[in-house]
Amino acid sequence: MHDGHVCPPFAVIGPPQIVHSEQTTVKILLATISIIALSTPSFAQTAPATLNSTRALVTDQRYADARPAAQALVAADATSAAAHDLLGQCLWRTEKPDADAAVKELTQAVTLDPQTASYQSDLGDAYMARFIIGLRDWVKDHPGDMVGSITSSVPGTLAGGTFGMGRMNPDLFSQQTDMVRSSAQMQPADWARLESGVKSALKAYNAALAVDQANKPALHGKGLASLMLGEWKDTVSAWKAGGVPAFDSFLWDIARNVTDAHGKGPESIDIWEMVSQAQPANPWAYWNLRALYDEFRHSDWKYGYYDAMRMLFANQISNESDAQKPSPKDALKGLKDVTDKHPEYAPAWRGTGMTLLVLKDKKGAAEAFAKAVAADPTDGYSFLMLGVGQLAGGNAQAAQASLAKAAKYRPEDATAWNALGAAAEKNEDLDGAEMYYQRAVELAPNWPDARFSLGSILLDRRKGAEALPHLQRYVELVPDAKNVKDVKKAIEQVKEILAKQNK
């Protein structure tokens, strides 16, 4: 069993990261040298593009590699709806997205096969991508102000999770361009042009849901499209059914501006409360909820909770001077007022745990997260943070039990599955660990930690050919990582063994 897949105890408020130690690298090399049976074909072998191989590239978010393969598939069979769908996805998810061409390809896919929900949902995504690109272009052409600031900084994926419209493209938001806020107003004609795309997206999402009413990407997309159109109740119902998508920061800024401008009311509160539950480390959720409660529900005792959480994240979201900004200690005091009066309110205990992490009180944080899950046995985030602390503290058995519940209640959270894999590995449950790491990679194919975890355990289990693509992807994703040199050595050794076996 290799070392190093241990999550640091409460290192950050957000989802825990996996630490790759030097011991892990040494273990990889030893495992490589000891490989006995590598029976599957060499990863280096090439094959003509097929639907399955191209779909695998798209699933791995390797759109630049998938695009020529998808183009070849369309050229070979113009009647293949699946080929048009794959090409359409690649066209707007690559580094230089072409949303217009993507809409054309995906329209062809749904024309050929209108009964596949994913094709309809992908078409909706492309329309929404075109809307966002158009909105960004308008902002660039009108420096100064709109209804608020929109920033398009390099996105954070919430630990590798999926993006907004089901699987929103990070490359759409990768330009280092900061938009300032002032007072320029979008003309009705400009908005009408952009709005038409949102309406087309909504039509496509509804078509997907008519085929499959539980299609999560379509529900995520419908919620966002409805938000842009001011249909707050539809946003709430769609996101309650499909879960709150892990938006890129640019998309959350759009949502914030829309709700600030038009949606202050019960539906807007519902939206942001869903966000705070799904993404407890999202500072803007608390900023907005504090403002909304201040205007609509100031007498509600939950105002104190959102105000305290706003204080916790003050350094990230406040323009006040350092002398005026509230501190984590202020947040802790506010949270204590809530837990003293409402000890049954799990989010307040969770917030207390998050605050104590910032204050480096690991023991107190663990106790707070334990109280959170006692108050709400479905609080997956608190189970995650509790399990990470137990794992770091050496109690792998308790950690695996906690992290299993984290994965149960946060089934689309790659960090929960990766941490569960680490606990299972510590407990020598290698079949389980491999399965959990695989799930983390499926959810977050571009998260280096998940790739490294899965590649390492496969190598340790003498499945070198299966390990290769994950270790190679790890090197591609973090070429400057401290252990890359040793990982590359391991890769070359596996290739040599495979080459000898294939002679």
Phi, psi and omega in degrees: 000133182270159182263173166101355180267034184264128177284134177296144184289110172054042183295325180219167177292321184286188182303138184290147176262162179261133180267133178255106185270167176297329178299323179297316181298315177301318181296322177301313183295319179295319179295322180297313182296330184270005181298131181251311186235114175235084195274342184279160182299154180298139177296335183287342180295145181248159180211156178300153180296134174232168177302317183294316182292323179290320178297323179296321177295319178294318178300324178279004180062031177260066190292325179297323177286325184284332187301309179296327178294318179294321178299320179294323179294319178294320179296325182284328182210094183289351179265005181273108178297323181297320180295316177297322179297314180297318179294319178300318177299316182295326186294329180254355181257358180280177186300323177244086188293142175240085186292326180297314179294324179296316178301319180298313181295318183287330173297321177295322179298314182285335175293319179287327183215085182283355184261007175259112187300322183295328178294318178296318180295320178297322177297318176300318178300318181296318176298320179291324176298318179297322177298313183293320177298317178297320179295317179297317180299321179297317181297319179297324181279350181230062179298142183139282180190153161232224180281357179174181182277142173234122179248145180236059179278172179303130190284153167257133187263015183055060179061044172084007181291175181285165183264182193311287188282067182080297181215061186295146186279120179296331183294339177295336189239027187262001181281136180276076182229121179260128179261131180269162181258140172203234190223015178294136183251137176286132180287152181306322180294322178295315181293322180300322179294315179291320183297327181299324177293322179295320179295323177294321177298314181299320178299318180293318179297319178296324177295321177297318182288336175293332177273318182219099186290349179256012182293108187294316177303321179292321178294318177300311182295319179299320179298316181292315179299318179296322178298316180295331182268002179078016178268077190296319182295324177293324176299312181300312183294321180294317182284332174293325180281322186255354184087156180279122181291152180277082184297151165291158183300326179296317179294322179293326177296320177299312181300319179298315181296319181295313182292323178297321185282326190228338195251018181291107183173188184304317182294320179295321176298316178302316181300309185287333174293322175299319180298315183295329179285318182284328184230078186299341180260016178272105186295328184292334177299316182286325177299313181291318182294323177297318179294318181293316178293326179299325182272323189249328188224042186303329182282348180289134183296338179293343176305319180298323179294312181292328177293319179295318179292327174299321178294323180300321183261019186303323182295334182271332191235358184256140175266004181290160176292159181302327182291333183266343185290138173291157183250167174304328177295323176295320178297317181298320178297317179294321179292324178296322177301323181287312183293330177296320183270332184224068182295347179278353185272099186301317181304327180292322176292321177298315177298323177298317177299317179298319180293319180294332174296317178299324179275005176063031175258086185293319181295313179297323179296316180299318179296322180292317179295325177296321178291327179296314182286335175291323179283327180221097182294357177253010182282086184297324180296316179293323175298321179298309182292325176296315181295322178298317178295319178296321180295314179294331180277000175095003180260076186293327181295311179296322180298317182296322179295317180293317184288332174297322177288325176300315180293326179296316185266352174229064189294344179254016180262106182299325182295326179295316180292321180294317178294322177297321176299319179297318179294316179299321179295319177299328180271009179062026172268076190288325176298315179295316181301314179299318180295318182291319177297321179299319179295321178298319179294320178299321181282327184222074185296341180254019176267113185303319183302317181293318178299316181294317180300311182292314180300320182294314182290326176297320178293317177299330182268015175063038175244062188299317181296325178287329182287329188307307183300329181285319177292322177295320179293324177301314180297321178296321185285323182229069184297343182257009180297150184298329185263007185299321181301315180289324178295321178298321177298318179297318180299314181295322179294320178295318180300320180297317180295317179297319180297319179295321181291332183273358178289000000 
